[in-house]
Amino acid sequence: MNTLVIAGRVLYGGRILAADRSLKPVEGRPLPVIVIVEFESVEVAQRWYDSLENTAVKGHRTSTTEGWLAIADGSETLAE
C-alpha cells in the first residue's frame, strides 16, 4: 500500500475500502493480498495513477510483485 499511503495519509482523496494480506480463497486462485481503494471519480483515480507519487514507486511495485491494478467506474448496478 505504499503507493497510496504516505505517512498514514491516503493520497488524492482515496479511501481504503478493503486491505487484506491473508485472503481466504473460497473460489478460484486469487493472489494473497488485496487492496480496494475508492476515489471520487475515474478521473481522480487516473490522476493518482499518473501522479509523481505513484510514478516514483510504480517500478518497484511492478518489479517485485505479481498482480494487477485496474480502475473501475463502479457506478453500474448489475441487473438480476
Phi and psi in radians as a Rosetta constraint file:
Dihedral C 1 N 2 CA 2 C 2 CIRCULARHARMONIC -1.130 0.35
Dihedral N 2 CA 2 C 2 N 3 CIRCULARHARMONIC -0.324 0.35
Dihedral C 2 N 3 CA 3 C 3 CIRCULARHARMONIC -1.407 0.35
Dihedral N 3 CA 3 C 3 N 4 CIRCULARHARMONIC -0.345 0.35
Dihedral C 3 N 4 CA 4 C 4 CIRCULARHARMONIC -1.763 0.35
Dihedral N 4 CA 4 C 4 N 5 CIRCULARHARMONIC -0.446 0.35
Dihedral C 4 N 5 CA 5 C 5 CIRCULARHARMONIC -2.132 0.35
Dihedral N 5 CA 5 C 5 N 6 CIRCULARHARMONIC 2.176 0.35
Dihedral C 5 N 6 CA 6 C 6 CIRCULARHARMONIC -2.129 0.35
Dihedral N 6 CA 6 C 6 N 7 CIRCULARHARMONIC 2.112 0.35
Dihedral C 6 N 7 CA 7 C 7 CIRCULARHARMONIC 0.911 0.35
Dihedral N 7 CA 7 C 7 N 8 CIRCULARHARMONIC 0.731 0.35
Dihedral C 7 N 8 CA 8 C 8 CIRCULARHARMONIC 1.369 0.35
Dihedral N 8 CA 8 C 8 N 9 CIRCULARHARMONIC 0.065 0.35
Dihedral C 8 N 9 CA 9 C 9 CIRCULARHARMONIC -1.920 0.35
Dihedral N 9 CA 9 C 9 N 10 CIRCULARHARMONIC 2.202 0.35
Dihedral C 9 N 10 CA 10 C 10 CIRCULARHARMONIC -1.347 0.35
Dihedral N 10 CA 10 C 10 N 11 CIRCULARHARMONIC 2.321 0.35
Dihedral C 10 N 11 CA 11 C 11 CIRCULARHARMONIC -1.505 0.35
Dihedral N 11 CA 11 C 11 N 12 CIRCULARHARMONIC 2.715 0.35
Dihedral C 11 N 12 CA 12 C 12 CIRCULARHARMONIC 1.040 0.35
Dihedral N 12 CA 12 C 12 N 13 CIRCULARHARMONIC 0.498 0.35
Dihedral C 12 N 13 CA 13 C 13 CIRCULARHARMONIC 1.291 0.35
Dihedral N 13 CA 13 C 13 N 14 CIRCULARHARMONIC 0.153 0.35
Dihedral C 13 N 14 CA 14 C 14 CIRCULARHARMONIC -1.136 0.35
Dihedral N 14 CA 14 C 14 N 15 CIRCULARHARMONIC 2.558 0.35
Dihedral C 14 N 15 CA 15 C 15 CIRCULARHARMONIC -2.209 0.35
Dihedral N 15 CA 15 C 15 N 16 CIRCULARHARMONIC 2.145 0.35
Dihedral C 15 N 16 CA 16 C 16 CIRCULARHARMONIC -1.272 0.35
Dihedral N 16 CA 16 C 16 N 17 CIRCULARHARMONIC 2.055 0.35
Dihedral C 16 N 17 CA 17 C 17 CIRCULARHARMONIC -1.567 0.35
Dihedral N 17 CA 17 C 17 N 18 CIRCULARHARMONIC -0.589 0.35
Dihedral C 17 N 18 CA 18 C 18 CIRCULARHARMONIC -2.698 0.35
Dihedral N 18 CA 18 C 18 N 19 CIRCULARHARMONIC 2.465 0.35
Dihedral C 18 N 19 CA 19 C 19 CIRCULARHARMONIC -2.630 0.35
Dihedral N 19 CA 19 C 19 N 20 CIRCULARHARMONIC 2.194 0.35
Dihedral C 19 N 20 CA 20 C 20 CIRCULARHARMONIC -2.628 0.35
Dihedral N 20 CA 20 C 20 N 21 CIRCULARHARMONIC 2.278 0.35
Dihedral C 20 N 21 CA 21 C 21 CIRCULARHARMONIC -1.701 0.35
Dihedral N 21 CA 21 C 21 N 22 CIRCULARHARMONIC 0.000 0.35
Dihedral C 21 N 22 CA 22 C 22 CIRCULARHARMONIC -2.484 0.35
Dihedral N 22 CA 22 C 22 N 23 CIRCULARHARMONIC 1.169 0.35
Dihedral C 22 N 23 CA 23 C 23 CIRCULARHARMONIC -1.088 0.35
Dihedral N 23 CA 23 C 23 N 24 CIRCULARHARMONIC 2.602 0.35
Dihedral C 23 N 24 CA 24 C 24 CIRCULARHARMONIC -1.879 0.35
Dihedral N 24 CA 24 C 24 N 25 CIRCULARHARMONIC 1.692 0.35
Dihedral C 24 N 25 CA 25 C 25 CIRCULARHARMONIC -1.114 0.35
Dihedral N 25 CA 25 C 25 N 26 CIRCULARHARMONIC 2.346 0.35
Dihedral C 25 N 26 CA 26 C 26 CIRCULARHARMONIC -2.083 0.35
Dihedral N 26 CA 26 C 26 N 27 CIRCULARHARMONIC -0.321 0.35
Dihedral C 26 N 27 CA 27 C 27 CIRCULARHARMONIC -2.582 0.35
Dihedral N 27 CA 27 C 27 N 28 CIRCULARHARMONIC 2.525 0.35
Dihedral C 27 N 28 CA 28 C 28 CIRCULARHARMONIC 1.233 0.35
Dihedral N 28 CA 28 C 28 N 29 CIRCULARHARMONIC -2.858 0.35
Dihedral C 28 N 29 CA 29 C 29 CIRCULARHARMONIC -2.281 0.35
Dihedral N 29 CA 29 C 29 N 30 CIRCULARHARMONIC 1.231 0.35
Dihedral C 29 N 30 CA 30 C 30 CIRCULARHARMONIC -1.254 0.35
Dihedral N 30 CA 30 C 30 N 31 CIRCULARHARMONIC 2.761 0.35
Dihedral C 30 N 31 CA 31 C 31 CIRCULARHARMONIC -1.214 0.35
Dihedral N 31 CA 31 C 31 N 32 CIRCULARHARMONIC 2.725 0.35
Dihedral C 31 N 32 CA 32 C 32 CIRCULARHARMONIC -1.285 0.35
Dihedral N 32 CA 32 C 32 N 33 CIRCULARHARMONIC -0.182 0.35
Dihedral C 32 N 33 CA 33 C 33 CIRCULARHARMONIC -2.143 0.35
Dihedral N 33 CA 33 C 33 N 34 CIRCULARHARMONIC 2.419 0.35
Dihedral C 33 N 34 CA 34 C 34 CIRCULARHARMONIC -2.420 0.35
Dihedral N 34 CA 34 C 34 N 35 CIRCULARHARMONIC 2.459 0.35
Dihedral C 34 N 35 CA 35 C 35 CIRCULARHARMONIC -2.379 0.35
Dihedral N 35 CA 35 C 35 N 36 CIRCULARHARMONIC 2.214 0.35
Dihedral C 35 N 36 CA 36 C 36 CIRCULARHARMONIC -2.072 0.35
Dihedral N 36 CA 36 C 36 N 37 CIRCULARHARMONIC 2.148 0.35
Dihedral C 36 N 37 CA 37 C 37 CIRCULARHARMONIC -2.119 0.35
Dihedral N 37 CA 37 C 37 N 38 CIRCULARHARMONIC 2.325 0.35
Dihedral C 37 N 38 CA 38 C 38 CIRCULARHARMONIC -1.758 0.35
Dihedral N 38 CA 38 C 38 N 39 CIRCULARHARMONIC 2.309 0.35
Dihedral C 38 N 39 CA 39 C 39 CIRCULARHARMONIC -2.031 0.35
Dihedral N 39 CA 39 C 39 N 40 CIRCULARHARMONIC 2.866 0.35
Dihedral C 39 N 40 CA 40 C 40 CIRCULARHARMONIC -1.038 0.35
Dihedral N 40 CA 40 C 40 N 41 CIRCULARHARMONIC -0.599 0.35
Dihedral C 40 N 41 CA 41 C 41 CIRCULARHARMONIC -2.768 0.35
Dihedral N 41 CA 41 C 41 N 42 CIRCULARHARMONIC 2.938 0.35
Dihedral C 41 N 42 CA 42 C 42 CIRCULARHARMONIC -1.052 0.35
Dihedral N 42 CA 42 C 42 N 43 CIRCULARHARMONIC -0.675 0.35
Dihedral C 42 N 43 CA 43 C 43 CIRCULARHARMONIC -1.107 0.35
Dihedral N 43 CA 43 C 43 N 44 CIRCULARHARMONIC -0.700 0.35
Dihedral C 43 N 44 CA 44 C 44 CIRCULARHARMONIC -1.189 0.35
Dihedral N 44 CA 44 C 44 N 45 CIRCULARHARMONIC -0.715 0.35
Dihedral C 44 N 45 CA 45 C 45 CIRCULARHARMONIC -1.063 0.35
Dihedral N 45 CA 45 C 45 N 46 CIRCULARHARMONIC -0.721 0.35
Dihedral C 45 N 46 CA 46 C 46 CIRCULARHARMONIC -1.144 0.35
Dihedral N 46 CA 46 C 46 N 47 CIRCULARHARMONIC -0.678 0.35
Dihedral C 46 N 47 CA 47 C 47 CIRCULARHARMONIC -1.071 0.35
Dihedral N 47 CA 47 C 47 N 48 CIRCULARHARMONIC -0.723 0.35
Dihedral C 47 N 48 CA 48 C 48 CIRCULARHARMONIC -1.054 0.35
Dihedral N 48 CA 48 C 48 N 49 CIRCULARHARMONIC -0.840 0.35
Dihedral C 48 N 49 CA 49 C 49 CIRCULARHARMONIC -1.053 0.35
Dihedral N 49 CA 49 C 49 N 50 CIRCULARHARMONIC -0.697 0.35
Dihedral C 49 N 50 CA 50 C 50 CIRCULARHARMONIC -1.454 0.35
Dihedral N 50 CA 50 C 50 N 51 CIRCULARHARMONIC -0.050 0.35
Dihedral C 50 N 51 CA 51 C 51 CIRCULARHARMONIC -1.192 0.35
Dihedral N 51 CA 51 C 51 N 52 CIRCULARHARMONIC 2.765 0.35
Dihedral C 51 N 52 CA 52 C 52 CIRCULARHARMONIC -1.068 0.35
Dihedral N 52 CA 52 C 52 N 53 CIRCULARHARMONIC -0.640 0.35
Dihedral C 52 N 53 CA 53 C 53 CIRCULARHARMONIC -1.091 0.35
Dihedral N 53 CA 53 C 53 N 54 CIRCULARHARMONIC -0.782 0.35
Dihedral C 53 N 54 CA 54 C 54 CIRCULARHARMONIC -1.271 0.35
Dihedral N 54 CA 54 C 54 N 55 CIRCULARHARMONIC -0.723 0.35
Dihedral C 54 N 55 CA 55 C 55 CIRCULARHARMONIC -1.016 0.35
Dihedral N 55 CA 55 C 55 N 56 CIRCULARHARMONIC -0.624 0.35
Dihedral C 55 N 56 CA 56 C 56 CIRCULARHARMONIC -1.105 0.35
Dihedral N 56 CA 56 C 56 N 57 CIRCULARHARMONIC -0.483 0.35
Dihedral C 56 N 57 CA 57 C 57 CIRCULARHARMONIC -2.011 0.35
Dihedral N 57 CA 57 C 57 N 58 CIRCULARHARMONIC -0.106 0.35
Dihedral C 57 N 58 CA 58 C 58 CIRCULARHARMONIC -1.029 0.35
Dihedral N 58 CA 58 C 58 N 59 CIRCULARHARMONIC -0.775 0.35
Dihedral C 58 N 59 CA 59 C 59 CIRCULARHARMONIC -1.048 0.35
Dihedral N 59 CA 59 C 59 N 60 CIRCULARHARMONIC -0.737 0.35
Dihedral C 59 N 60 CA 60 C 60 CIRCULARHARMONIC -1.114 0.35
Dihedral N 60 CA 60 C 60 N 61 CIRCULARHARMONIC -0.785 0.35
Dihedral C 60 N 61 CA 61 C 61 CIRCULARHARMONIC -1.070 0.35
Dihedral N 61 CA 61 C 61 N 62 CIRCULARHARMONIC -0.815 0.35
Dihedral C 61 N 62 CA 62 C 62 CIRCULARHARMONIC -1.318 0.35
Dihedral N 62 CA 62 C 62 N 63 CIRCULARHARMONIC -0.411 0.35
Dihedral C 62 N 63 CA 63 C 63 CIRCULARHARMONIC -1.544 0.35
Dihedral N 63 CA 63 C 63 N 64 CIRCULARHARMONIC -0.227 0.35
Dihedral C 63 N 64 CA 64 C 64 CIRCULARHARMONIC -2.059 0.35
Dihedral N 64 CA 64 C 64 N 65 CIRCULARHARMONIC 0.012 0.35
Dihedral C 64 N 65 CA 65 C 65 CIRCULARHARMONIC -2.364 0.35
Dihedral N 65 CA 65 C 65 N 66 CIRCULARHARMONIC 2.835 0.35
Dihedral C 65 N 66 CA 66 C 66 CIRCULARHARMONIC -1.992 0.35
Dihedral N 66 CA 66 C 66 N 67 CIRCULARHARMONIC 2.508 0.35
Dihedral C 66 N 67 CA 67 C 67 CIRCULARHARMONIC 2.679 0.35
Dihedral N 67 CA 67 C 67 N 68 CIRCULARHARMONIC -2.751 0.35
Dihedral C 67 N 68 CA 68 C 68 CIRCULARHARMONIC -2.669 0.35
Dihedral N 68 CA 68 C 68 N 69 CIRCULARHARMONIC 2.840 0.35
Dihedral C 68 N 69 CA 69 C 69 CIRCULARHARMONIC -2.398 0.35
Dihedral N 69 CA 69 C 69 N 70 CIRCULARHARMONIC 2.340 0.35
Dihedral C 69 N 70 CA 70 C 70 CIRCULARHARMONIC -2.451 0.35
Dihedral N 70 CA 70 C 70 N 71 CIRCULARHARMONIC 2.655 0.35
Dihedral C 70 N 71 CA 71 C 71 CIRCULARHARMONIC -1.954 0.35
Dihedral N 71 CA 71 C 71 N 72 CIRCULARHARMONIC 2.144 0.35
Dihedral C 71 N 72 CA 72 C 72 CIRCULARHARMONIC -2.058 0.35
Dihedral N 72 CA 72 C 72 N 73 CIRCULARHARMONIC 2.502 0.35
Dihedral C 72 N 73 CA 73 C 73 CIRCULARHARMONIC -1.136 0.35
Dihedral N 73 CA 73 C 73 N 74 CIRCULARHARMONIC -0.850 0.35
Dihedral C 73 N 74 CA 74 C 74 CIRCULARHARMONIC 1.308 0.35
Dihedral N 74 CA 74 C 74 N 75 CIRCULARHARMONIC 0.074 0.35
Dihedral C 74 N 75 CA 75 C 75 CIRCULARHARMONIC -1.614 0.35
Dihedral N 75 CA 75 C 75 N 76 CIRCULARHARMONIC -0.149 0.35
Dihedral C 75 N 76 CA 76 C 76 CIRCULARHARMONIC -1.444 0.35
Dihedral N 76 CA 76 C 76 N 77 CIRCULARHARMONIC 2.492 0.35
Dihedral C 76 N 77 CA 77 C 77 CIRCULARHARMONIC -1.826 0.35
Dihedral N 77 CA 77 C 77 N 78 CIRCULARHARMONIC 2.480 0.35
Dihedral C 77 N 78 CA 78 C 78 CIRCULARHARMONIC -1.494 0.35
Dihedral N 78 CA 78 C 78 N 79 CIRCULARHARMONIC 2.225 0.35
Dihedral C 78 N 79 CA 79 C 79 CIRCULARHARMONIC -1.324 0.35
Dihedral N 79 CA 79 C 79 N 80 CIRCULARHARMONIC 2.522 0.35
